Amino acid sequence: MLAGLVALVAIVALVSFDHARRFDLARDGARHSRMTLDAIQDLRAAVEAAESGERGYLLTGRDEYLASYRRALGQITAQQGHLAQLVGDVASQQQRSEALAQAVQDKLAGLARAIELRTTTPTTTREVDTDVGLVQTGRIAALLRVMLAEESARLEQGIAAADAAEASSRLWSFGGIAAALLVLGLGSWMLRRAIADLRTTQAAARALALHLQSSLDSLSQGIAVFDPDRRLVHWNDRFVQLLDLPPSLQVHGTGYLTLGHYLAGGSRPPFLETEEQIARGEAGRWQQAPAVYERTLGPRTFEIRRTPMPDGGFVVTCTDLTERVTGERALREAQKMQAIGQLTGGIAHDFNNLLTVILGNLEALQSVLGRDHPVAGRIESAVRGAERGASLTRHLLAFARRQPLEPRPLNVRRLLADMSGMLHRTLGEHIDVRMVETAGLWDVLADPAQLESAVLNLALNARDAMPTGGRLTIETANVVLDEAYACDHAEIAAGDYVMIAVSDSGTGMAPEVLERAFEPFFTTKPAGRGTGLGLSMVFGFAKQSAGHVKIFSEPGHGTSVKLYLPRVMSSAADYERPQTPVEPARSAATILVVEDDEAVRSIVVLHLRDLGHRVIEAGDAVEALALAREIDRIDLVLTDVVLPGAMRGKELVEQLTEGRPGLKALFISGYAEDAILHHGKLDEGVQLLSKPFKRDQLARKVAEILGAQPQRKGRDPADNVIPLKPGQKPKR
């Protein structure tokens, strides 16, 4: 509006100046026209005076008329020059002036001849009586009239133009004043509105500032803004909380270096960047990339980011990385344990195959040599060694979460009550065993045998930590693990759990030992006193059961291992330990044995044939299918889970049962893979015999599947041989 007002005033001023200039031009033109008219009148008067003096002299001959003539001549010359100067810028008037000058010259020449004749010849009257002078006078008069008329018209035009310019200037002046007043009024109204809008904007800005400050305060990051002089100008509450700043530093103008010195705390390394570090990063100023670094302040880890701003200041962002660092450490630990589990699982698989062969051959030797043979004791010792190896592989598979579980609803209180007597006998009298029960304890979903083994391993570890005696406490409780706990422990889901805590008053563990406690074969016991697989087995069992295990220990104050198992809503059945199995009666059955390891296959075939069964053996699934098409009757398929080629044991059984609905199957494996497991649990209806197994274990499992039949008398050894069809190759 101010710009419009200035433009209006400028326009009015320019128009007024133009009108004033036109008025001055019109006035000057009118003045020039008046001067021209006066010059014409003066010239006409001088011509008339010259003619009058000439005529008076001609008539009277008196000298005074001649003197008047001569004065008129001088005036005519001067007036002609003045008139020519005045009309020099008008072409038409200039032409008339030239014609008038010639006419006056001719007239004056005629007057001069007449005077000369009058002076010398008295007969001059004859010359005077002619009409030449009259014609010349008429011509001069006509030219003067025309010039007078044109100049009069020009004078009138100039006066009219001056009047018009004056009127237009007055009109523009009044119009400009009115417009200026209107603009001023409109500007005043707009100014009032602008002031009101400014107040509204200021209120909105204050509200926005409060919202921004509230937004800053709601962030999980600490934020501080420093001006180009490195003074604190803005910050949020989180910045103060994370760095625990005193009130003296929570003021505008606090220096960046002052803040840095406070956080360094004397002997500690710098927390914020130093003056030298900032100076080295000044090149490029705000276009440079943000400076990012990690710092430790007490027990917490922070990411500090300094981001330059265009004005030369910068923003410092402080992010608490403690939880992320802890989570990454836990993830690395989980990945390490998973890698170790995969390694141990693979080792256990091959080792179990070897142990199966060793145990099978040892049992065959025992059967042939008998118990009275001189080497029978050594064979028995070898069997015990192989069984210890089998126990180690079971622990490895438990850690690797590859052991097949048979979970069911279980009452933990009853299981621990049944174990009480065994624990007292196993741990010895120098260990005071106490049970702390919880009323209304929930039931859990777990494999009872594996849970019993886990508790026993924890109790044995506690005993070893108390060589001179102490107290062992087994406590149970209902626990609800919330989302916060699940976030801190990514391997566990939030929900209801039953906790079994095994605590001792022993030597405890150092932090570096505690970090590796679950690693297989890691032990602090003397050589020959432990395998380092007890806690590993508990760890694997807990993970495979969708549970969780945690160790709390302090050197000199004992250790507490807490095992969490998921709650189950169905009713629990009483757990009964298996009694001594009864040898099943032998019965002849046709069994297809599929095993790629030739040594293992030979042992299995040897045991089955010794038990009186007809055996067909195959090295892979393709060979097994080919043999099955040639044999009419097959009662049982005994196959390894992992077979060479694209087809696994489960797929082989599925194809065989398509044409034989009543066909039964028994899987054997060094470790069970996902083909027959679901979250570590055997699929429904799947029968599994884990390697290594002994002859009686194989016999009971086969009899259990087939159903015990009365033993036939007078068995013919030829019954073990399957008649070959034409083109079929014999198998060993």
Residue pairs with C-beta under 8 A, 6 or more apart in sequence:
1 183
1 186
1 187
1 190
1 191
2 187
4 183
5 180
5 183
5 184
5 187
8 176
8 179
8 180
8 183
9 176
9 180
11 176
12 172
12 173
12 175
12 176
12 179
12 180
15 169
15 172
15 176
16 169
16 172
16 173
16 176
19 165
19 166
19 168
19 169
19 172
20 165
20 169
22 161
22 165
23 161
23 162
23 165
23 166
23 169
25 161
26 158
26 159
26 160
26 161
26 162
26 164
26 165
27 158
27 162
28 158
29 154
29 157
29 158
29 161
30 155
30 158
30 159
30 162
32 86
32 158
33 151
33 152
33 154
33 155
33 158
34 155
35 86
36 83
36 86
36 87
36 93
36 147
36 151
36 154
37 148
37 151
37 152
37 155
39 79
39 82
39 83
39 86
40 83
40 144
40 147
40 148
40 151
41 148
42 75
42 79
42 82
43 76
43 79
43 80
43 83
43 100
43 104
43 144
44 140
44 141
44 144
46 72
46 75
46 76
46 79
47 72
47 76
47 104
47 107
47 137
47 140
49 68
49 69
49 71
49 72
49 75
50 69
50 72
50 73
50 76
50 108
50 111
51 107
51 111
51 133
51 137
52 68
52 72
53 65
53 66
53 67
53 68
53 69
53 70
53 71
53 72
54 65
54 69
54 111
54 114
54 115
55 65
55 128
56 62
56 65
56 68
57 63
57 65
57 66
57 69
57 115
57 118
58 114
58 115
58 118
58 124
58 125
58 128
61 118
66 115
69 111
69 115
73 108
76 104
76 108
80 97
80 100
80 101
80 104
83 97
83 100
84 94
84 97
84 98
84 101
87 93
87 94
87 96
87 97
87 147
88 94
90 154
92 150
93 147
93 150
93 151
96 143
96 146
96 147
97 147
99 143
100 140
100 143
100 144
100 147
103 136
103 139
103 140
103 143
104 140
106 136
107 133
107 136
107 137
107 140
110 132
110 133
110 136
111 133
113 127
114 124
114 127
114 128
114 133
117 123
117 124
117 127
118 124
213 236
216 223
216 234
216 235
216 236
216 238
217 236
217 237
217 238
219 236
219 238
220 238
220 319
220 320
221 238
221 317
221 318
221 319
222 235
222 236
222 238
222 239
222 240
222 241
222 242
222 243
222 317
222 318
222 319
223 234
223 235
223 236
223 238
223 239
223 315
223 316
223 317
223 318
224 232
224 234
224 235
224 236
224 239
224 315
224 316
224 318
225 232
225 233
225 234
225 235
225 309
225 313
225 314
225 315
225 316
226 232
226 233
226 256
226 313
226 314
226 315
226 316
227 233
227 311
227 312
227 313
228 311
228 312
228 313
230 255
230 256
230 257
230 278
230 313
231 252
231 253
231 254
231 255
231 256
232 249
232 251
232 252
232 253
232 254
232 255
232 256
232 259
233 252
233 253
233 313
235 250
238 318
239 245
239 316
239 318
240 250
242 302
242 318
242 320
243 263
243 297
243 318
245 259
245 262
246 262
249 258
249 259
249 262
256 272
256 278
257 275
259 272
260 270
260 271
260 272
260 273
260 274
263 271
263 272
263 297
264 270
264 271
271 295
271 297
271 304
272 295
272 304
272 316
273 281
273 291
273 293
273 304
273 306
277 291
278 306
281 288
281 291
285 308
285 312
286 308
286 309
286 310
286 311
286 312
287 308
288 308
290 305
290 306
290 307
290 308
291 305
291 306
292 303
292 304
292 305
292 306
293 303
293 304
294 301
294 302
294 303
294 304
294 321
295 301
295 302
295 304
296 302
299 322
300 320
300 322
301 320
301 321
301 322
301 325
302 318
302 319
302 320
302 321
303 317
303 318
303 319
303 321
304 316
304 317
304 318
305 316
305 317
305 319
306 314
306 315
306 316
306 317
307 314
307 315
307 317
308 314
309 315
323 488
326 488
327 488
327 490
330 489
330 490
331 490
333 515
334 490
334 491
337 518
337 519
337 539
340 399
340 519
340 520
341 399
341 400
341 401
341 402
341 540
342 400
344 396
344 397
344 399
344 400
344 520
345 396
345 397
345 400
345 402
345 671
347 396
348 393
348 396
348 397
348 400
348 402
348 670
348 671
349 642
349 669
349 670
349 671
350 670
351 389
351 393
351 670
352 390
352 393
352 670
352 671
352 690
352 691
352 692
353 597
353 599
353 600
353 670
353 691
355 386
355 389
355 390
355 393
355 691
355 692
356 600
356 603
356 691
356 692
356 693
357 599
357 600
357 603
358 382
358 386
358 692
359 383
359 386
359 387
359 390
359 692
359 693
359 694
360 600
360 603
360 604
360 606
360 607
360 695
361 603
362 379
362 382
362 383
362 386
363 383
363 607
363 694
363 695
364 603
364 606
365 379
366 376
366 379
366 380
366 383
367 610
369 375
369 376
369 379
370 376
386 692
389 692
390 692
392 531
392 533
393 670
393 692
394 403
394 537
394 690
395 520
395 531
395 533
395 534
395 536
395 537
396 520
396 533
396 536
397 403
397 540
397 671
398 450
398 536
398 537
398 540
398 541
398 544
399 518
399 520
399 533
399 536
399 537
399 539
399 540
400 540
400 671
401 540
401 543
401 544
401 680
402 671
402 672
402 673
403 450
403 540
403 541
403 544
403 671
403 672
403 680
403 690
404 672
404 676
404 677
404 680
404 681
404 682
404 688
404 690
405 446
405 447
405 450
405 544
405 545
405 680
405 681
405 682
406 447
406 449
406 681
406 682
407 445
407 446
407 447
407 545
407 681
408 445
408 446
408 447
408 448
408 573
409 443
409 444
409 445
409 568
409 570
409 571
409 572
409 573
410 443
410 444
410 445
410 446
410 448
410 451
410 568
410 572
410 573
410 575
411 441
411 443
411 572
411 574
411 575
412 441
412 443
412 444
412 451
412 476
412 498
412 500
412 565
413 437
413 441
413 476
414 572
414 574
414 575
415 448
415 451
415 452
415 575
416 435
416 455
416 474
416 476
416 500
417 435
418 575
418 577
419 452
419 455
419 456
420 433
420 435
422 456
423 433
423 456
423 459
423 472
424 433
426 456
426 459
426 460
427 433
427 459
427 460
427 463
427 472
428 463
430 466
430 468
430 469
430 470
431 462
431 463
431 466
431 469
431 470
431 471
431 472
432 469
432 470
432 471
432 472
433 459
433 472
433 474
434 471
434 472
434 473
434 474
435 474
435 475
436 473
436 474
436 475
436 476
437 476
438 475
438 476
438 477
438 478
440 478
441 476
441 477
441 478
441 498
442 478
442 496
442 498
442 567
442 568
443 498
443 567
443 568
443 570
443 571
443 572
444 498
444 565
444 566
444 567
444 568
444 572
445 545
445 565
445 566
445 567
445 568
446 545
446 547
446 565
447 541
447 545
448 575
450 541
450 545
451 541
451 565
453 537
453 541
454 537
454 538
454 541
454 542
454 563
455 474
455 500
455 502
455 563
457 534
457 535
457 537
457 538
458 502
458 534
458 535
458 538
458 561
458 563
459 472
459 474
459 502
460 534
461 534
461 535
461 561
462 472
462 502
462 503
462 504
462 506
462 559
463 472
463 504
464 525
464 529
464 530
465 504
465 506
465 507
465 508
465 558
465 559
466 472
466 504
466 505
466 506
466 507
470 504
470 505
470 506
470 558
471 504
471 505
472 502
472 503
472 504
473 501
473 502
473 503
473 504
474 500
474 501
474 502
474 503
475 499
475 500
475 501
475 503
476 498
476 499
476 500
476 501
477 498
477 499
477 501
478 496
478 497
478 498
478 499
478 567
479 496
479 497
479 498
479 499
479 564
480 495
480 496
480 497
481 492
481 494
481 495
481 497
481 548
481 564
482 494
483 494
485 492
485 494
486 492
486 493
486 494
489 548
489 550
491 543
491 548
492 547
492 548
492 564
493 546
495 566
495 567
496 566
496 567
497 547
497 548
497 564
497 565
497 566
497 567
498 564
498 565
498 567
499 562
499 563
499 564
500 562
500 563
500 565
501 560
501 561
501 562
501 563
502 560
502 561
502 563
503 558
503 559
503 560
503 561
504 558
504 559
504 560
505 558
506 558
506 559
507 555
507 556
507 558
508 553
508 554
508 555
508 556
508 557
508 558
508 559
509 517
509 524
509 551
509 553
509 554
509 555
509 559
510 555
513 524
514 551
514 553
516 522
517 535
517 551
518 535
518 536
518 539
518 549
519 532
519 536
520 532
520 533
520 536
521 531
521 532
521 533
521 536
522 532
523 529
523 530
523 531
523 532
525 532
535 551
535 561
538 549
538 561
538 563
539 549
541 547
542 548
542 549
542 563
542 564
542 565
544 679
544 680
545 565
545 566
545 680
546 566
546 679
547 563
547 564
547 565
547 566
548 563
548 564
549 561
549 562
549 563
549 564
550 561
550 562
550 564
551 559
551 560
551 561
551 562
552 559
552 560
552 561
552 562
553 559
553 560
581 696
581 700
583 696
583 699
583 700
584 699
584 700
584 703
584 704
584 708
585 703
585 708
585 709
585 710
585 711
586 611
586 612
586 699
586 709
586 711
586 712
587 612
587 613
587 703
587 706
587 708
587 709
587 710
587 711
587 712
588 612
588 613
588 614
588 712
588 715
588 719
589 613
589 614
589 635
589 636
589 702
589 706
590 613
590 614
590 616
590 631
590 633
590 634
590 635
590 636
590 722
591 608
591 613
591 614
591 615
591 616
591 634
591 635
591 636
591 637
591 638
591 702
592 616
592 617
592 618
592 624
592 627
592 628
592 631
592 634
592 636
592 637
592 638
592 639
592 656
593 601
593 604
593 605
593 608
593 615
593 616
593 617
593 618
593 638
593 639
594 617
594 618
594 619
594 620
594 621
594 623
594 624
594 637
594 638
594 639
594 640
594 643
594 649
594 652
595 601
595 604
595 617
595 619
595 639
595 640
595 668
596 619
596 620
596 640
596 643
596 644
597 640
598 619
600 640
600 691
601 617
601 619
602 732
604 638
604 668
604 698
605 615
605 617
605 732
607 695
607 698
607 699
608 615
608 638
608 698
608 702
609 615
609 720
610 695
611 698
611 699
611 702
612 712
612 715
612 719
612 720
613 702
613 720
614 719
614 720
614 721
614 722
615 720
615 722
616 627
616 631
616 634
616 722
616 731
617 731
617 732
618 624
618 627
619 644
620 643
620 644
620 645
620 647
621 643
621 645
621 647
621 648
621 649
621 651
621 652
622 645
622 647
624 637
624 639
624 652
624 656
625 652
625 655
625 656
628 634
628 656
630 725
630 728
631 722
634 656
634 660
634 663
635 663
635 664
635 706
636 663
636 664
636 665
636 666
636 702
636 705
636 706
637 652
637 653
637 656
637 663
637 664
637 665
637 666
638 665
638 666
638 668
638 702
639 649
639 652
639 653
639 665
639 666
639 667
639 668
640 649
640 667
640 668
640 669
641 648
641 649
641 650
641 667
641 668
641 669
641 672
641 673
641 675
641 676
641 688
642 648
642 649
642 669
642 673
643 649
643 652
647 655
648 675
649 667
649 669
649 675
649 676
650 667
650 675
650 676
653 663
653 665
653 667
656 663
656 665
657 663
657 665
664 687
664 705
664 706
665 687
666 687
666 688
666 689
666 701
666 702
666 705
667 676
667 686
667 687
667 688
667 689
668 688
668 689
668 690
668 691
668 693
669 676
669 688
669 690
669 691
670 690
670 691
671 690
672 682
672 688
672 690
676 682
676 683
676 686
676 688
677 683
682 688
687 701
687 704
687 705
689 697
689 698
689 701
693 701
724 730
